[in-house]
């Protein structure tokens, strides 16, 4: 597949790196030569200095033969214009990163498709939804609903009082019928466990389960579920605004912003349940004054990853049970996780996940990347006569770093074991490490 990416910023280069690892024919273009030179030695791809709104440059990059054109520059108008031009010049599909929620409304879908913009992603909106999900279920590190919510994959950090600690998978017996442990994150390593794998304290265990049994997971992990009523948020970003709008009206939100002028602007767009303070979330005296001890969740979404991590660590010292940090520096993600930051938000990964879903040829309805685990979770439909339907799971030679967590058959969810045989049109939950998602795709086509 020939893929042209416009924009050698953080999103474009991260996406280009992943796609080049999949042996895709990737061309990365940007008007800034320095950006391209910096990454050229690290990635197997073609780079081109040029503007994605230039007809000459698009022609030179070979846009007429492109299977996919992806515009992820920092400028929304450039991305939209670039997609329109690329589509008219022959690109089969286009994808734009945007900053305007209005563009995503269903009533506008046909309008943008008629212009040649086939898909769009608004990272701040998706990040806000991730945060709201984390606040709704404070006991999890990771949560995704698949197959219309019938199968759930939840990542939970085990405490010392968990009944799973020090057990091997073969010791779990009947409990495994309620859930399937698809992976374990230990320190900085992700493992797809076999029967003799021993679970340890502080492991982040990824369970595939059904709605019927999901409420048993907190107790299983040695945790308790609790309702979050009081939230403190640091940073008046677009993510903060969207999060405030998406959280329940009954939530008491205190938003901290250091820029006084920005505080006044925030008051015009935030819901009535939000109180805006002109202060820094790292100011311990202010936190004490504003009742940090009574706060259930602390959310740090400034543009500074280090500040967000430090603020969440400070909140934890004051006893806040749930913390969420936006960490845009990819190098800091593992460190933040090891420091015990509850939920990590990264817009680059969120954006790449959405584009990945658009690129896959199989019937993948949901793809979710695990920021901490270098892994993907996907829901894939088994097509008739595909390899996955020919034998029981234990007799299939699946790609390395792949496990199947569960499936939906005729509307009924079930867990998968070695004796399961996938049938045509089953919706299967697939868990893949590293770059195996496109490899497993071949089994379903």
N, C-alpha and C positions, 0 to 999 in steps of 0.2 A: 504494500500500500504506500503510495506517495503522499506524504503529509507535509504541507507548508505551514510553518508557525511564524506569525508576525509578532515580534516583541520578545527581546532577549532579556527581559526582567526576571524576577524570581520565579514567576509562574511559568513563563515560556521555557526557561532553561531547565527547570525541574521536569516539565512535561517532555521536553526534547530528550533529556537523559533517559527517562523511563522508556520512551518509544524507541530510542536507538538501541536499548538493551533488548528490545523485542525484535530487532533486525528489521525494523520499518525503514523505509526510504524517507529520511527526515531532512528537510531544508529549513534552517532557522534564519530569518531575516530581521534586520534592525538597522536604522539609520546611523546608530552609534557604533563605529568600528571597534572602539575599545571594549564594549560589552561582548562582542563576538570573539575578539582575540583572547579575552580572558578565559572563555570556555572551550575554545577550539581544541586545545591539547587534551581535554578531558573527555570529549564526546566524539563518538563515531558518527559524523554527520557532515552535511554540506552547509556552509554558512555564506550569507550574502549581505553585503552592505547595501541597503536600499530601503525605500519607503513603501509601505503596503498600500498607500493611496496613490502611488504613481503607476500609471498604465504601463509605462516603459519598464519599470522594475518588476512589476507582476508578470509581464510577458517574458522578461529575461529569466525569471525564476521558474518558468515553465508552468504557469498556473493552469493553462489549458488542459494539461494532463494530470492535474492533481485530484486525488480521490477525496482529500479533505483539506480545507483551509481553516486555520484556527487563529483568530485575532485576540491576543491577550496583552495588548499594550496598556499602559496606565490610563489612556484617554478613550473613554467610551465612544465618542463621536468618530474617532479614528477607526475603532474596531468595527462599528456599524458600517461606515463608509467602505472600509476595506472588504468586508464580506459581500457587500452589494457589488463592488467592482469584480471581485474574484469569481462570484457566481456568474455574472454576465460574461466573463471571459472564459468560462469553461470548467471551473471547479465544481465537482459533483456535490459536495456538502460543505457547509460553512458553519462555524461556531464562533460566537462573540462573547467576550467578557463585558458585562455592563454594570452600571451603577444606578440604574433606574428601575425600581420595582414595577412601575406602570407597564413597562415593555413586556413583562412576563404574564400579564393578565390574559386569561383564555380568549377574551374577545379580540385581542391584538395579534394572536398567533398567526392567523391567515394573512394579515396585513404584512407582517415581517417576512413570512415565507414568500409572498409575492414579490418582495423586494430582493429576495435572495439570501436572507438571513434565516438559516434553517433551525438553529438552536442557540440559546443564550444561557448564561449563568451569571447570577448576582451573588458573589461570594459572601458579602456581609449579611445578606438575608439568610443564607444557608448556615452561616456561623451562628447567627442568633437562634435559629431553630435547634442547633446542636446544644447550645447553652440551656435553652428551655427544657430540652429532653433531660439534660444532666440535673437540672434543678428538680424536675418532676420525680426522678429516681436517684436520689443522692447516694445510694449504696453501690452504684455501678461506676466503673471507669469507661465502659463502652457499651452501647446499646444500638441494635438495629433490628427493625421488624421486617421480616421477609414473608413472601407468599401472602400478601394482604394482611399481615399481622398474625398469621396462624403459627409461624415459627419465629422464634426470637433468638438472637445471639447476644449474650450478655457477658462482658468481661468484668470480673470481680476480683479484688485483691483479698486473699485469704488472711484472716487473723489467726492468732495462736489458738483460739478456742474453737476454730472450725473443726467439724467432725471429719473433714477430708484430710487434714494435715497428717503427714507421715504414712498415709495409705497408698497402696499401689492401685492402679486402675482395676486389676483383676479382683481386688478386695471389695469393690463397690457393689457387686452382685445386682440385686433387683433395682437399686437406685439408678443404674444406668439406663433403665427403661424409661425413666422420667426425663433424663437429660443425656446429652452426649458431650463429652469434653473434647472439643475439636482442636484446642491448642493451649499451650501454657507459655506465658512470658516469665522468664526467670533472669533477673538482672538485665543484661542487654541482649539476651538470646531468646529467640522464639522456637518452641519445640512442638512438633506434632507427636503426641505421646502414643506409645504402644502399651500393651497390657502390663508390662513389668515396670512402667514408669511410676516413680514415687513422687507424690505431691508434697510440697514443703510450705511452711509458713512464709508469707509475703509473696508467694507466687500469684501472678495475675492469671486466673483461669478463665478461659473462654468456653462458656456453656452454650450448646444449642438445645432449646427446649420448646415447649408449647405453652400457650396461655394458661392451660390447666395447672401447670406445675411451676410457673415462673416465680410465684410468690414464695416458694420454698427456698429459693436461692439465697436470700439474705441470711436466713438462719443457718443454712448449710455453710456459708462463708464466715460465720461467726459475727455477723453484723445485724443491725436492726434498721428497718425502714422508718423514716420519720418525715413529717410534713414540714416544708420550708415556708415560713410566714414572713420572716424579716430578712431582706437582702440588702447588702451594701455593694455598690458597684463603683469601680474606679475607672475614670476615663469617659468623656462625653463623645465617643466615636459613633459612627453609623451603626456599628454592631450593638453598642449600648442602647441606642435609640430603638432599634428593632427589637432587641431583647425585652426592653421595658414594655413595648407595645404587645409583645406576644405572651408575656407572663400574665397569670390570672389577675384580675382587677383587685382581688382581696390581698394580694401580696404587697407588703409595705416595703418600698424601695427607696434607699438613700443613695443618690448619685453624686460622686465627688469629681470635680473638674477644676484644674488649677488655673485655667484661662477664664478670667472674669467675663470678658465679652462673650465667650462661648456659652457661659452659664446662662446669660440672658436669652440667647438664641434657643438653648435647650428648653427653656420654660415654655416656648411657643409651640413645641412639637411633642412634648412628653405627656403621658397620661396623668390624671389627677392624683394617682397613688404614688407618684414619684416626687420626692423632695430633692432639690438640687443644692449642693454645698460647694462653695468656692474654696477648696482645700485639697491637700495631697493625701492619698490613701496610705502613704508610708509614714504619715505624721502620727506617732503613737499617742500623743496627748489628745489630738483631735479624735482619734478612734475611741479612746476611752470616754471622752466627753459625749460622744454620740452613741454610746451603748454597744460597743463591739462585743461585749460579753453576752449580749442578748441577740446577736446576729446569728442566723442559721446558715447563711451562705455568703461568701465573699467572691465577687467576680471582678477580675482585672482585665480590662480590654483597652488599654492605652496602646499607642503605636510603638512602645518600648518594651521588648520582651523581657529584658533584665528587670525593669521596674515592676512588671506584672508578676514575675516569679517571686521577687523579694516581698512584694505586698501580700501575696498569698501565703508565703512562709510566716510573715508577721501575723496575719490573721489566724493562722493555725496555732501560733504561740498563745494567742488570746482565747483559744478554745473553739474557734469557728469550725463546725463539723464538715462543711462542704466548701471547697475552693475550686474556682475555675480560672484558668489563665490563658490569655491569647499569647501564643508563642510563635512568632513568625520566623524567627531564626531557626532553621532546621537543625543546626548543631546543638541547640539547647533543649530539644525535645526530650531526648533520653535523660539528660541531666534533671530536667524538671520532673519527669516521672519518677526518677530514683529519689528525688527529694520529697516525694509524697504529695505533690500537687495533684489534686483529685482528678480534674478533667483538663485536658490540653486542647485548645482550639488553634487550628492552623488553616488559614484561608487558602494557602497554596495547595495543600493536600485536598481540601474540599473541592476546589476548582478542578484539579486534575482528576478527581474521582468522577465528576460529572462528565468530563470530556472522555474519559476512559469508557464510560457506559455508552456514550454515543459512538465510539469507535468499534466496539465489539460486534462481530458478525452474528454470534449466537443470540438466542432470545434471552438476553440478560436484562431483567427488569430492575434489578437493584445491584449496584456495586458500591461497596463501602471499604475504604482503605483504613487499616488500623495504624494510626500515627505512631504508636509505640512499638509495633510489632513487625513492620515491613511486610504487611500481609493484606489480603483482600478477602472480603466475604461477598459472595454473589449468589443470586437466585437464577438458575438456568433451567430452561425447559428442554426436556429430552425429546428430540425429534424422532419420528418413526425410522426404523432401520439404522439408527445411530449405534456406534460401538458400545455406548454405555448401557444399552438395552439388551445386549447379546448374552451376558453371563451374570452370575451373582457377583457382588462386589469383591469378594475374596478371590475370585478367579480372574479378575481384571488386573492388568498391569497398569495401574494409574500412574501419571507423572509423579516424580518425586516432589515432596513438599505440598501434597494435595490430600485433603480428607473431605469426606461427604458427611454433613452433619444431620440432615433430616430431609424429608420430602413431603409434598402434598399430592395425594392421589384421590381424584374424584371429590375434592374438597375436604378430605380428612388428613390431618397432619400425622406423621409417624416418624420415629427416630430410625436411623439406619444402622445396621450391623453387617457383619461379613456375609450373612446369608441372604441379605436383601437383594432382589433383582429389580433394577429400575425398569419401569414400563414407559412406553411412548406417552408423551404429554405430561409425565410427572414433572412437578416443579421441585427441583433439587437444590438444597443449600450446599454450596461449595465453599470450602475454606482453603485458600492458597497462600503459600509463603513466597516471598520474593517475586519472581517474574513468571509464575506458573499459570496465571489466569488464561492467557491465550493458548497455552498448551492443553489445558483441560477442555477448552472450547471445542477442540477437534473431536472429542469423545461424544459430544452432544449434537454434532451436525450430521 
